[in-house]
Amino acid sequence: MSAQPINPELLDEFTPEFIAEANALREKIERKAGLLHSEPRTDSEREAPHRISSTHLDWESRPSTSGRVSSAQLRANRANAQLSCGPRSMEGKETVSFNAFRHGLTGRFAIMPYESEEDYQELLDGLREEHRPATRTEHLLVDRMAEHHWLSQRALYLQGFCFNEVGGCDNDAHLALYLRYQTTHERAFHKCLNDLLKLKAEKRKEQIGFVSQERKRKEEAHKVADQARRENRENRQQERHKWALLLDEAKLDHQNLLNSQLAGGKKSVEKAA
């Protein structure tokens, strides 16, 4: 089995220790599989045991080291790593985030260049005006409704590019993908709508329950006040009746006293005569 030339870029990409470990692991796997003894080894392979198969990495041209990686090599690796750490500015990160961007029907929501931000804002304002969200959760649901409706319309728009001028479909895979995303976002829109309506209904029930409890409490307070007024009125009537009886008794006693005095006066006059 002859060794094939190795790409020189691999020599710069991997360290000697990594290549040695990879070759050792390869030999171990082939030894277990019985591949090392399947074919006779040539003289060149005996002289270079690390070139047993074409899949081995040739690191003989690089100086080999044994043991741990030297501190100089570590510093060099760290310095090289700092040369390519990705974009650092916000503009660069924003640009890189769209490297794998295709249709924008998944992941982070964004307005496409061929779409109008004014139209999306009009849609969002219309939904907010219709549903009038009051809490943070309601605002999130309304915003998600706007996004899902917008994405479903985008999927519908992209479906038009899958057909040619005569009405035939040129790309069945893309058409199926756009149809699936359209259905997904339509379902998500209705789910957010149902969650919003359910949340508002529960809030109304709580408010109605609170009003009912408040009304019941007021009615009970009115009943207690009416009962107290009736009891006070009855007490006053009883007091007036009591004082009326006492007054009648006092008048009767006074009349009896006058009558007795008159009778005594008449007797004294008769005796004197």
Number of C-alpha atoms within 10 A of each C-alpha: 13 12 17 13 9 14 10 11 8 13 17 11 8 12 18 22 16 12 20 19 11 14 22 14 12 16 19 13 13 16 12 9 11 10 11 16 10 9 8 9 14 12 9 13 16 11 9 13 13 20 21 21 18 13 12 19 23 23 23 13 9 11 8 12 12 9 6 7 12 11 9 9 11 11 11 11 12 11 11 11 10 9 8 8 8 10 12 8 9 9 10 11 12 11 11 13 11 10 8 8 11 8 12 16 21 12 7 7 13 13 13 11 7 6 12 11 13 9 11 16 12 13 18 19 15 13 16 17 10 10 15 13 17 10 8 9 12 21 16 14 19 23 17 18 24 22 21 23 20 24 25 24 16 19 23 17 13 15 19 13 14 18 14 11 7 6 9 10 16 12 13 12 10 15 20 13 13 23 15 14 21 24 14 15 22 18 15 18 23 14 14 20 18 13 14 21 14 12 14 16 12 12 12 12 12 12 12 12 12 12 12 12 12 12 12 12 12 12 12 12 12 12 12 12 12 12 12 12 12 12 12 12 12 12 12 12 12 12 12 12 12 11 12 12 12 12 12 11 12 12 12 12 12 12 12 12 12 12 12 12 11 11 11 11 11 12 11 10 9 8 7 7 6
